Amino acid sequence: MTVPRRHLFASVAATLLAALILFAAVRDGAPFGPDTALHRWVLDHRTSAGIDVATFVTDTGNRVVPHLLAALAGALTVPRAWWLGAVAGFAALLTGQLLRLLLVHALDRPRPPAESWTAHVNNPSMPSGHSTTAALTAIGLAAALLPYCHRTATRALAIAVPAAWGASVGLTRVYLGVHWPTDVLAGWLFAAALTLLVLPPLGRRLRRSVRPAELP
């Protein structure tokens, strides 16, 4: 029996995430060597202009923007019942955020020292909330856009633009000093495993819920 490729990729992401969480838990949340090295490098090279740009980018990874994009992705999945898709996309993102919140409190990893923060933040550190939210949204949006893209160039853009945004949001969390790099990596792995497992069956379920006459 052939295992679907998405299941293999999801298994790899989940295994890496579990290993990262286990190592962090064994260390009582203490940062890894690469965490502290990259954190110090960022602090040594951070500028006021860079902080302004990073703050703008990081703000797009929380609250309104990702939820609107998740709703858009759902609407694109079932365009003839766009309202149903929009609600499903919005709810899917909220569910992913809730699961992430449960995990972050279970692990309870401390953030970097408060003196390196550029803004006040709440909750423990791993996985990063902004990184997880942006990655969940980016993957969902790319998956929704691909069926509309029939040329190689447009398909590449449908993947590259959301991916660049999602990655940028995660990187800003390190630049702004509020997360260790492995917090961001954990958020990306969490989002990858969850979306690979959930998005395809969710999309099929949404399409089946629309009457045949309503299908495009």
N, C-alpha and C positions, 0 to 999 in steps of 0.2 A: 504494500500500500504506500503510495507516494504521499509524503507530507507536504502540504502547501508551503510555498516559499515564505509567505508572510508569517506562518507559524514558526519556521526556523529562525527568522530574523527576530520575531518577538521573544523566542526562547533565549536567543543570545543576549538581547537587551535586558531581559528580566534576570538572567544569570549574572550579568555584569553589575546590574543594580543591586542584586542581593549580596554579591561579594563586597561591593563598595560599602553598603550599609553595615554588613557584618564587621568589616575592618574598622569602620568608624565607631561602632558600638563597643568593640573590644578595647579601643583606645579611649573610651568614655567621651567620644566626640572631639578629641584633640585633633588639630589639623595635621595633615600629612606633610612630609618634607616639601613636595612640590607646591602645596597650598601656601605655606609660609614664604617660600622663595618667590612665587609669583605675586603674592600680596605685597611683599616688600618692594619688588620691582615696580609694581603699579604705583605705590605711594611715592616712590622716588621720581617717577616720570609723569605724575598727574599734573594737569594745568587747570586753571580756572575756566578757560574756554572749553577744554575737554570735558570738564565737569558739567558745564551748561549743556553741551551737546548730549552727553550721556544721560543727563537728567531728562531731557526731552524724549530721547529714545526709550528710556526705561519706563516713562509714564505711559507710553503706548502699549506696554505689555501688561497693563492692569486695568481693571474696571471697564470703562465703556468700550474702548476699541476692540479688544479681543472678543467681547460678548457680541458686539455687532457683527464682527467678521465670522464668528461661529454661526450666528443666525443666517448670515448670507450664504455660508457654505451649505447649510441645511436646505435653504431655499433653492439653491442651484441643483441640489441632488434630486429634488422632485419639483420641477418648475411649475407643473400644472396644479400642484397643491403646495405652493410655496410657503403658505402660512404654517402648514403642518411641519414642513421641513425646517422652517426657521425656529419653531418652538423646540423641535427635536435637537437641532444644533445647539441652541442655547442651553437646553437641559443637559446635553451630553457634556458640554464644557463645565457646567456647574457640578456635575457628578464627578468629573475628573479632579476638579479643585477640591471637592470634599474628601475624596480618597487621599489626595496629596496631604491635606490638612491632618487627617488621621495619622498618616505615616510620619509627618514631621513632628507631631507631638509625642508619638510613641518613641521616636529616636531621641528627641530633645537635644540635638546637637547645638552647642553654643555658637554664636556668630563671632566674627572677628572682633577685636577690641573696639569699643565704642568711639575711641578717639580717631579712628580711621573712617568713620561713617561721614557721609556728606548730607545725610537726612536721617530723621528718626524712623526706626523700623520696629516691627513687633514680631512675635512668634520665634520659635527656634529656626535653625538654619538649613537643614537638609531634609528633603530636596528644596531647592529655591522655588518659591511660589511664582515669581515673575517668569522665571525660565520655563517652568512647567506649563504655565498658562499660555505663554507665547508659542511654545513648541506644539502643544495640543492644537492650538488655533491654526498655526502654520501648516501642520500636516493635514488637518481637516480641510482647510481651504485649498491646498494643492490637489488633494484627492477629488474635491468637488469641481475644480477647474479643468482637470485633465480631459474628461470626456468631451469638452467643448473645443479642445485644441487638436487640430488635425495635421498641423505641420510640426516638423521637428523643432523649429525655432520657438514657436509659441508654447509647445509642451515644455521646452527647457525653461522658458520664462515662468510658466505656471508653477514650476518646482523651485526655480532659483530665487524668485522674488520673495515668496513667503518664507523660504528657508533662510535667506539673508536677514530678513526682519527678525525671525525667531531667534537666530543665532546672535544677532546684535543685541537684542534685549537681554539675553543671558550674559553676554560679555560685559554689558554695562553694570551688572550687579557686582561683578568683581572690581571693575574700575571705580565704582562709587564706594567700595570698601565695606559693603554690607553682607557679602557672602564670600566664602572660600570657593576656589575654582571647582572643587569636587562637589560642592552643593549644586552648582550649575550643571555639572556633568550628570549628577543624579537626577536632576529635573528633566534633562533631555532623555535619559534612558527610561525614566518612568513614562514620559509622554510617548516615546517610541513603542514601548511594549504595550501600553494601553491602547493606542490608536491602531496598531497592527492587528490586535485581537478583536477590537470592538467595531471599528469603522466599517469594514466590509459587510458583516452581517447586519449592522444597523442600517446601512444604505439599502440593502436588499429588503429588509423589513419595511422600510419607508415606502419603497416602490410597490411592494405587494399590497400595502394598505390603501393605495390609490386604485380606484376602480379601473378596469382595462380601458374604458372609454376615455378616461382622463389622462392616460399615459401619452407622452409625446410621440 
